[in-house]
Amino acid sequence: MKKVLIITYYWPPSGGAGVQRWLKFAKYLPEFGWQPVILTVDPHYASYPQRDESLLAEVDSNCLVYTTKSFELYNLYKWVSGKKEVPYGGFANESKEGLLQKASKFLRGNFLLPDPRKGWNKYALKKAAELIQEFNIDTVVTTSPPHSTQLIGLKLKQKFNIRWIADLRDPWTDIYYYNQFKHTALALKIDKSYERKVIENADRLVTVSEDVKRIFAEKSSLQIAAKTAVVPNGFDEEDFRITEVQAETRKIITYTGTISEAYDVDAFLDALVQMDTSLKSNLLIRFVGKVPSSVAQKFRNTGLEVELVGYVDHSKSIEYLFRSDLLLLVIPKVKNNQGILTGKFFEYLASQKTVLAIGPVDGDLARIMEETQCGKLFDYADADGMLRFAEEKLNAPFTPSGNVLAKSYSRKELTRKIAEILGA
């Protein structure tokens, strides 16, 4: 098999949605004639927002995995602040912004460009050069965030003239929390220069949605769109072959993953308040993941019981989907949010449970939900629509969606597309 070097910061035992994408691509690439060679950070040096040791069992035996040390400034922040976890999602996991948080955001936005994990780059570059020569590799994939990883690909392209594919899972200078870092004009110019050099010099770009593709294409006068492929996140069918699920005595609305105060859920809260009393008395709102206490309190103020499960491993999070009657998904109400396609949506889709989503009605998520008939997406202010939909679905017996179009988002089918890009 032909070898491809995949440079990714997030790899097991890292947890969270970011690690799933290339973990699953690497699992299925050998079926399409490619042997993955993984270069990642040594977990003893890494600053992961979450850890999921169970994912180590999913690393395919065909993968050749190499790690290097790193200099991690987020670990220094954790030590100075006395916190147990590093910041993530624009410090979304930090409910109160004190002097340390404000100073850290300014430092991150002006002196640690593109991001604080660039301390891995010099170690990764050295090892990548060794692997390229050892295995005679001519195709390299860099995946981000952290976007500093893309600068590794840029330097490898300049040194070896390899074929370089840049996989951009999120926008760069347009990410919804970017402005929180208070960039000076000079810092913004430098970061935008990094971004432009990456998208212009990569042989191919891969993004997760059509609107993210549009965002990057508008960054340059070159024909960026012509070399950009859209390969969304997805679900691994093998993860959903669960035979036994704990029975629930109540109706459950579940939200998995991270949520912050920046997520506009006010209309949904209004809908919960207006819900039929008999239904409310038998309803539980369950959060599986990181939830600020202020957000949890907003939901408790509706008079409903709220359960905070916290972060769990991947297989357990899927089990919670199966134990649900309605799945809640919220897209941040920010500029350029039409292209936000969270990884958890596709796992919601695979569970065949009904999805109530809140976000832009003209975005990529709305299109896919309409295509797969997995639920309904509502505008942020549509409390009446959310109320009617939630009551209808919660009162009706569960019927699996069984939409055959959902299978096009399986990890194996998406890997087929990645293999075509690698071989093009």
C-alpha positions in Angstrom: 0.0 0.0 0.0 1.1 3.6 -0.6 1.9 5.5 2.5 0.4 8.9 3.5 1.8 11.0 6.4 -1.0 12.4 8.5 0.0 15.1 10.9 -2.6 15.7 13.6 -2.3 17.2 17.1 -5.4 15.4 18.3 -5.1 11.6 18.5 -6.0 9.1 21.2 -5.9 9.4 24.2 -7.2 12.9 23.3 -10.9 13.0 23.5 -13.6 15.2 22.0 -15.0 15.6 18.5 -11.7 16.7 16.8 -9.9 13.4 17.3 -12.7 11.4 15.6 -12.2 12.6 12.1 -8.8 11.3 11.2 -9.0 8.4 13.7 -11.8 7.0 11.6 -10.3 8.0 8.2 -7.1 6.1 9.3 -9.2 3.1 10.2 -10.7 2.8 6.8 -7.9 4.1 4.5 -6.2 0.7 4.1 -9.4 -0.6 2.5 -8.8 1.9 -0.3 -5.1 1.2 -0.7 -3.5 3.7 1.7 -1.4 2.9 4.7 -1.6 5.8 7.2 1.5 7.0 9.0 0.4 9.1 11.9 2.6 11.9 13.4 1.1 13.3 16.7 2.2 14.9 20.0 3.3 12.7 22.8 0.4 12.6 25.3 2.7 13.2 28.2 3.5 16.6 26.7 0.1 17.4 25.1 -2.5 19.9 26.4 -5.7 18.1 25.6 -9.0 19.8 26.6 -10.4 16.2 27.2 -8.9 12.8 27.4 -10.6 9.5 26.3 -8.4 6.5 27.0 -11.0 4.2 25.5 -10.2 5.6 22.0 -6.8 4.0 22.1 -8.5 0.7 21.4 -9.8 2.1 18.1 -6.4 2.9 16.6 -6.1 0.5 13.7 -3.3 -2.0 13.7 -2.3 -0.8 10.2 -1.5 2.6 11.5 2.2 3.5 12.1 2.0 6.0 15.0 4.9 8.3 15.9 4.9 10.9 18.6 7.2 13.8 19.6 7.5 16.0 22.6 6.1 19.5 22.7 6.4 22.8 24.6 2.8 23.5 25.7 1.9 27.0 27.0 -1.6 25.9 27.9 -0.1 23.5 30.5 1.7 26.5 31.9 -1.6 28.4 32.0 -3.2 25.5 33.9 -0.4 25.5 36.4 -0.6 29.3 37.0 -4.4 29.4 37.2 -4.7 26.3 39.4 -7.3 24.9 37.0 -7.6 21.2 36.2 -8.2 21.7 32.5 -6.9 23.8 29.7 -9.0 26.5 27.9 -10.8 25.5 24.8 -13.4 26.9 22.4 -12.3 30.5 23.0 -12.2 29.9 26.8 -15.8 28.7 26.6 -15.1 26.4 29.6 -14.3 29.4 31.8 -17.5 30.9 33.1 -15.9 33.9 34.8 -13.5 36.2 33.1 -11.0 37.5 35.7 -7.8 39.5 35.2 -5.9 36.3 34.4 -8.3 35.3 31.7 -8.3 38.7 30.1 -4.5 38.9 30.1 -4.3 35.3 28.8 -6.7 36.0 25.9 -4.7 39.1 24.9 -1.4 37.2 25.1 -2.9 34.3 23.1 -4.2 36.7 20.4 -1.1 38.8 20.0 2.0 36.8 20.9 1.0 33.2 20.3 0.1 33.1 16.6 -1.6 31.2 15.2 -2.2 29.5 18.5 -0.5 28.4 21.8 0.1 24.8 20.5 2.7 26.1 18.0 5.3 24.9 20.5 4.8 21.4 18.9 5.9 22.5 15.4 9.6 22.4 15.6 9.6 18.9 17.1 6.9 17.7 14.5 8.8 19.2 11.6 12.0 17.3 12.5 10.2 14.0 12.9 8.1 14.6 9.7 11.2 15.1 7.7 12.7 11.8 9.0 9.5 9.9 8.2 9.2 11.4 4.7 12.7 10.2 3.9 12.4 6.8 5.7 9.2 5.8 4.0 9.7 7.7 0.7 6.4 9.6 1.3 5.2 12.0 -1.3 1.7 12.8 0.2 1.2 14.7 3.5 -2.0 15.6 5.2 -2.2 18.3 7.9 -5.4 18.7 9.9 -6.5 21.5 12.1 -7.3 23.0 14.5 -4.9 23.8 16.0 -4.1 25.8 12.8 -0.4 26.0 13.8 -0.3 22.4 12.5 -0.9 23.8 8.9 2.4 25.7 9.2 4.2 22.3 9.5 2.7 21.4 6.1 3.7 24.7 4.6 7.4 24.2 5.6 7.4 20.6 4.4 6.0 21.7 1.1 8.8 24.2 0.7 11.5 21.8 1.7 10.5 18.5 0.0 7.9 19.7 -2.6 5.6 16.9 -1.4 1.9 16.8 -2.3 0.3 18.6 0.6 -3.4 18.4 1.5 -4.6 20.8 4.2 -7.7 19.6 6.1 -9.4 22.6 7.8 -12.1 21.4 10.2 -12.9 24.9 11.3 -12.5 28.5 10.0 -9.3 30.2 11.0 -9.6 33.9 11.5 -13.4 33.6 11.2 -14.0 31.2 14.0 -16.9 32.4 16.1 -14.8 33.2 19.2 -11.9 34.8 17.3 -12.6 38.4 18.4 -12.4 37.5 22.0 -8.6 37.5 21.7 -8.4 41.3 21.1 -5.9 41.2 18.3 -3.9 44.3 17.5 -3.8 45.4 13.9 -0.3 43.9 13.5 -1.3 40.6 15.1 -4.3 40.3 12.9 -2.3 41.0 9.8 0.3 38.3 10.7 -2.4 35.7 11.4 -4.2 36.4 8.2 -0.9 36.2 6.4 -0.4 32.7 7.8 -3.9 31.7 6.8 -3.5 33.0 3.2 -0.1 31.3 2.7 -1.6 28.0 3.8 -4.6 28.1 1.5 -2.6 29.4 -1.4 0.3 26.9 -1.2 -1.5 23.7 -0.3 -2.1 21.4 -3.3 -5.6 20.6 -2.1 -7.8 21.9 0.7 -10.5 19.9 2.5 -13.2 21.5 4.6 -16.3 20.2 6.4 -19.0 22.3 4.8 -19.8 24.3 1.7 -19.9 27.6 3.7 -16.5 27.0 5.3 -15.3 26.4 1.7 -16.7 29.8 0.7 -15.0 31.5 3.7 -11.6 30.3 2.7 -12.1 30.9 -1.0 -12.8 34.5 -0.3 -9.4 35.0 1.4 -7.4 35.0 -1.9 -7.6 36.2 -5.5 -6.4 32.8 -6.5 -8.8 30.0 -7.5 -9.0 28.5 -4.0 -12.5 27.0 -4.5 -11.4 24.9 -7.5 -8.9 23.0 -5.3 -11.2 22.7 -2.3 -13.2 19.5 -1.5 -16.0 19.3 1.0 -15.8 16.1 3.2 -18.0 16.5 6.2 -17.7 14.8 9.5 -19.7 11.6 9.9 -20.4 8.6 12.0 -18.9 5.1 12.3 -21.6 2.5 11.9 -19.6 0.1 14.1 -20.0 2.6 17.0 -23.7 2.3 16.9 -24.1 -1.5 17.1 -25.3 -1.3 20.7 -27.6 -4.1 21.7 -28.4 -3.2 25.3 -29.5 0.2 26.5 -30.6 1.2 30.0 -34.3 1.9 30.1 -35.5 5.3 31.2 -38.7 6.0 33.1 -38.9 9.6 32.0 -38.9 11.5 28.7 -35.3 12.7 28.0 -34.0 15.7 26.0 -30.3 15.3 25.6 -27.5 17.7 24.6 -24.0 16.3 24.1 -20.8 18.2 23.9 -19.8 21.7 24.9 -22.2 24.6 25.3 -21.4 28.1 26.5 -23.1 31.3 27.4 -22.6 32.5 23.8 -25.2 29.9 22.6 -28.6 31.6 22.1 -31.1 29.2 23.8 -33.6 31.9 25.1 -36.4 31.0 22.8 -36.0 27.3 23.6 -36.1 28.1 27.3 -39.4 30.0 26.6 -40.7 26.9 24.9 -39.9 24.7 27.9 -41.7 27.1 30.2 -44.8 27.0 28.1 -44.8 23.2 27.7 -47.8 21.1 28.8 -47.6 20.7 32.6 -48.1 16.9 32.5 -45.3 16.5 30.0 -43.0 18.8 32.0 -43.6 16.7 35.1 -42.1 13.7 33.4 -39.3 15.4 31.5 -35.6 15.6 32.2 -33.0 17.8 30.4 -29.7 15.9 30.3 -26.3 17.5 29.4 -23.5 15.1 28.5 -20.3 17.2 28.3 -19.0 20.5 29.6 -21.7 23.0 30.8 -21.1 26.3 32.6 -23.1 26.5 35.8 -24.8 29.7 34.5 -26.2 27.8 31.5 -27.4 24.9 33.7 -29.2 27.4 36.0 -31.0 29.0 33.0 -32.5 25.6 32.2 -33.3 24.9 35.9 -35.2 28.2 36.0 -37.8 26.7 33.6 -38.9 24.4 36.4 -37.5 21.3 34.8 -35.1 18.9 36.3 -31.6 19.2 34.8 -29.0 16.4 34.9 -25.3 17.3 34.4 -23.5 14.1 33.4 -20.2 15.7 32.6 -17.6 14.4 30.1 -17.8 10.7 29.3 -15.9 8.5 26.9 -17.2 8.2 23.3 -19.0 4.9 23.6 -20.8 6.1 26.7 -21.9 9.3 25.0 -23.5 7.2 22.2 -25.3 5.2 24.8 -26.8 8.4 26.1 -28.1 9.2 22.6 -30.0 5.9 22.5 -31.5 6.6 25.9 -33.0 9.9 24.7 -36.4 10.9 23.2 -35.3 14.2 21.6 -31.8 15.5 20.8 -31.0 19.2 21.1 -28.4 20.8 18.9 -27.5 24.6 19.0 -25.3 26.5 16.5 -23.7 29.6 17.9 -25.4 32.8 16.8 -22.4 34.4 15.3 -21.2 35.8 11.9 -20.5 33.1 9.3 -22.3 30.4 11.2 -24.0 28.9 8.1 -21.1 26.5 7.6 -21.0 25.2 11.2 -21.6 21.4 11.0 -20.7 19.9 14.4 -19.4 16.4 14.5 -22.0 15.5 17.1 -24.8 16.1 14.6 -23.8 13.1 12.5 -23.8 10.9 15.6 -27.2 12.3 16.4 -28.2 11.3 12.8 -26.8 7.8 13.3 -28.8 7.3 16.5 -32.0 7.7 14.4 -33.5 9.8 17.3 -35.3 13.1 16.4 -33.2 16.2 16.4 -34.4 19.7 17.4 -31.8 22.1 16.1 -31.5 25.8 16.6 -29.4 27.8 14.1 -29.4 29.6 10.8 -32.3 28.4 8.6 -30.2 29.0 5.4 -27.1 27.1 6.6 -25.5 23.7 5.7 -27.0 22.0 8.7 -30.6 23.0 7.7 -30.0 21.6 4.2 -28.7 18.2 5.5 -31.5 18.0 8.1 -34.0 18.5 5.3 -32.3 16.0 3.1 -32.2 13.3 5.8 -35.5 14.1 7.5 -33.9 13.6 10.9 -35.7 16.4 12.7 -36.2 20.1 12.3 -34.1 23.2 12.5 -35.6 26.4 14.0 -34.6 30.1 13.9 -33.2 31.3 17.2 -36.4 33.3 17.9 -39.0 30.7 17.0 -40.2 29.6 20.4 -43.7 28.7 19.2 -42.3 26.4 16.5 -39.9 24.7 19.0 -42.8 24.2 21.5 -45.1 22.6 19.0 -42.4 20.4 17.6 -41.0 19.3 21.0 -44.5 18.5 22.4 -45.4 16.5 19.2 -42.3 14.4 19.2 -42.1 13.8 23.0 -45.8 12.7 23.1 -45.5 10.4 20.1 -44.0 6.8 20.2 -40.5 6.5 19.0 -40.1 5.6 15.3 -36.5 5.2 13.9 -36.0 7.6 11.0 -34.3 4.9 8.8 -33.3 7.4 6.2 -31.1 5.7 3.6 -29.4 9.0 2.8 -27.9 9.1 6.3 -25.5 6.3 5.2 -23.7 8.6 2.8 -22.3 10.2 6.0 -20.8 7.0 7.3 -17.1 7.2 8.0 -16.3 4.5 5.5 -18.1 6.3 2.7 -16.4 9.5 3.6 -13.0 7.8 3.7 -13.7 6.7 0.1 -13.8 10.4 -0.8 -10.6 11.1 1.1 -8.8 8.3 -0.7 -9.9 9.7 -4.1 -8.4 13.1 -3.1 -5.2 11.4 -2.0 -4.9 9.6 -5.3 -6.0 12.4 -7.6 
